[in-house]
Amino acid sequence: MAKNVMAITKGHETNEQKAIRQQALNEVKNAPMVAANPPTFLDEVAKAEYKRLIVLLADGIGALDENILASYCATYSAIVACQKAINADGVVMTENKINPAVKQMDALTKTLRSLANDLGLTPQARLKMAWNNAKQEDNSDPFKALVK
């Protein structure tokens, strides 16, 4: 997850661990942002997807995530190409053989799902991120809720 990798915690944290985690979060948040222009090696479909996602991800993606984003976009483009091949030739080709694009598309879809999860593009990843953000609130003072 580009935005809150360091937010994931398990079990109780000491104040020192919380401080270290917060410092790591600040370093991630202050990291250089990803380039607005897509890498030149991407094809037109992948570049369009890159530009679309940059706007949606806005401040949630840093320069260190650029390779994951580029891989996601390249994989998306390959899936589009497979779908075009399936649309043109059908799922079953001559001699009752399955179109190779079907098998390739299946593998690419699994890769895309994994990359989407890494980038926080799936509902489950976004829910996990929101859950971790909620858990980050300072709950060390048991009387804090009473003062509100």
N, C-alpha and C positions, 0 to 999 in steps of 0.2 A: 504494500500500500504506500503510495507515494507520500501521502500527507501525514499519516499517523502510525508509522511502523513502530516507533518507540513508545507509543501509548499502550501497547499490549502488555498487560501485567497479569501475573498469576499469584494468588495468595496475598498475604499481608506484606506491606512495604514499611520499612522503617523510614523515619524522616530523612535520613541520609540517602537512602535509595530513592525516595521521592525527589530529592534535590538533584541527584545525578540524572534521573530520568528527565526531569524538567530541563536541565541544562542540555541534554541530548536532543530533546524536542526543539529547543530554541535554535540549536545549531542546524537542525534539519529545516526548520522554517526559514532561517536566514541564509540558506544555501542559494547559489545562483539559480535563476529560473531557466527553464528549458527555452530553446530558441523558438521564436515565433514562426520562422520559415522551416518547412520540412527538409530533411536531408535530401541531397540531390540524387541519391541512388534509388529513391522510391519512385514508382511509376505514378501516373496521373491519378488513378483511383486511390492509391495509398496516400498521396499528397493531399487529396481532398479530405480524406478521413482524418489525417493529421491536423489539418487546419480546423476541422469541425471540433475535434477533441480538445485542442489547445484552448479554444474559447470556453468549452464546458468545464474543463479542469481548472482553468484560470490560475489561482494561486496554490493549487494543490499538487503541483508537479514541478520538480526541480530538474536541473541539468543532469543530475545523476540518473534520472529516470528516462532520459531521452532515448536510450537504446531499447528499453522495454516498450516505449511508445512507438518507436519506429518498427519494431518487430510486430507489434499488434497491428499496425497499419499495413505492413507488408503481408501479413497473414490474412487480414481482411480482404485485401486486393486479390490474393490467390483464391480465396473462397468465392469471390465474385466471378473470377475467371472460370472456376470449376462449375459454378451454377450456369454460366453462359454455355459451357460445353455440354452440360446435361440438357439444357433447354434446346440446344441445336440437335443433339444426337439421341436424346432420350436416355432413360435410366438403363434400359436394356438395348444393346446394339445388335448388329447382325449376328446370326448364329447363336442367339440367346445368351450372349456374353454380356455381363454387367459392364457398363461404362466405367473405365478406370477412374474417371473424374469423381465418381460416387465415393469410392474408397479413399481417394485423396482428400475429398471434401470432409469426410468423416474425421480423418486424422487432423486436418487443419482446424476443424471446429473445436476439437478438444484442446488444441494449442491456444486458439483464440480465447476460449473460456478461461484457461489458466492465466493468460496474460491480462485479460479483463479483470480478473480477481486481483492480480498484483497491482493494477492501476486504480482499483476501487470503482470499477465500472459496473459491477454486478449488484443487484439489490442486497444480497447477503453481505458483500464486502462493505457496502455503505452502512448497513445496519450494524455491523461489527464496529465500524469506525464511530458511529454515533454512540454506541454502547460504551466504547472506551472513552470517548469524550465526556460522557456523563459520569463515568467512574472517576475521572480525573479531578472532579470537584473536591475541594478539601473537606474531607469528612473526619478530620482528626479531632475536632472540637464537638463533643456530643451535645453541647448547649447551643450550638450555632443555629439549629433548627428552631429552638424555642424563642430566639431573639427576633426572628423574621416576622 
